[in-house]
């Protein structure tokens, strides 16, 4: 794993062995950021189910203002911390251990509303519905924010949220990447 572009281009990232963390491949990250293009500069990023932190770090490398990384697994949190330190991003990044499925009260006190949100939950665990619901309840998302959801083909985006509008959806192997806009 490496950073694809920006001021940290080609920087290698640490990964975690085992099956607990499923990092987004370099190729898929590159495709996502090609679609986002200019929307990354000065963004306030929320990276949920952050895993290795590669998505949020990629955003910071491409000019995002700050990033908050959330995961519940100690192994993931340790890898994220190592990657942030290795990239010298301690002043732009914050890590929180939290159960996203329970609630997202942890983001209510963050200094700015998020306008670029990455959601990459474990596949086929039915985490999308509660995650999207908890994000609304937290009240920390800026109107017009872009949400990028990486999910299994077998677990579609729930369409019962009038707060979100599906803008685009791309298939990459066994994964779908859905681009939503927060319209409230």
ZIPE-V297970 format. One record per helix or strand of 2 or more residues. SS is the DSSP state (H for helix, E for strand). FROM is the first residue (numbers start at 1). TO is the last residue. Records with the same first field share a line. If there is no record, write none. Layout:
SS->FROM-TO / FROM-TO
//
This chain:
H->26-40 / 54-61 / 74-86 / 105-107 / 128-138
E->44-48 / 66-71 / 93-97 / 114-119 / 141-152 / 164-172 / 175-182
//
